[in-house]
């Protein structure tokens, strides 16, 4: 069975990921599950590999 790739993260998702980690204290796997992406995508955002200049934003609705 072939696995489907995780959706790409956009700047709005990156802002929400950072907010959920910093302000809500969620773990990477919890954020990934909530947003329907894999944990590796969350890690890329939190380590600054993707969207390092995006600020956390808690006003964006879920899901995207």
C-alpha positions as CSV (number, residue, x, y, z in Angstrom):
1,X,0.0,0.0,0.0
2,X,1.4,3.4,-1.0
3,X,1.5,6.2,1.5
4,X,0.3,9.6,0.6
5,X,2.7,12.5,1.2
6,X,1.9,15.0,3.9
7,X,0.5,18.3,2.7
8,X,2.9,21.1,2.4
9,X,3.0,23.7,5.1
10,X,2.1,27.3,4.2
11,X,2.9,30.5,6.2
12,X,-0.5,30.5,7.9
13,X,0.0,26.9,9.1
14,X,3.5,27.7,10.3
15,X,2.1,30.6,12.3
16,X,-0.5,28.3,13.9
17,X,2.1,25.6,14.5
18,X,4.3,28.0,16.4
19,X,1.3,29.3,18.4
20,X,0.2,25.9,19.4
21,X,3.7,24.9,20.6
22,X,4.6,28.1,22.4
23,X,1.3,29.2,23.8
24,X,-0.7,26.0,24.2
25,X,2.2,23.7,25.1
26,X,1.2,20.9,22.6
27,X,3.8,18.3,21.5
28,X,4.8,18.0,17.9
29,X,2.8,14.8,17.4
30,X,-0.3,16.5,18.8
31,X,0.0,19.5,16.5
32,X,0.6,17.2,13.5
33,X,-2.5,15.2,14.3
34,X,-4.6,18.3,14.8
35,X,-3.5,19.8,11.5
36,X,-3.5,16.5,9.5
37,X,0.2,16.6,8.6
38,X,3.1,14.5,9.7
39,X,5.3,15.3,12.6
40,X,8.3,16.0,10.4
41,X,6.5,19.0,8.8
42,X,5.9,20.4,12.3
43,X,9.6,19.8,13.2
44,X,10.7,21.7,10.1
45,X,8.7,24.7,11.2
46,X,9.7,24.6,14.9
47,X,13.5,24.2,14.1
48,X,13.4,27.1,11.6
49,X,14.1,25.1,8.5
50,X,10.7,26.3,7.1
51,X,9.3,29.8,7.6
52,X,11.8,31.0,10.3
53,X,10.5,34.6,10.0
54,X,6.8,33.8,10.6
55,X,5.5,34.9,14.0
56,X,3.1,32.7,16.1
57,X,-0.6,33.6,15.5
58,X,-3.5,32.3,17.5
59,X,-6.2,34.1,15.6
60,X,-6.2,31.7,12.6
61,X,-9.0,29.2,12.5
62,X,-8.6,25.5,12.3
63,X,-8.6,23.6,9.9
64,X,-7.1,25.4,7.1
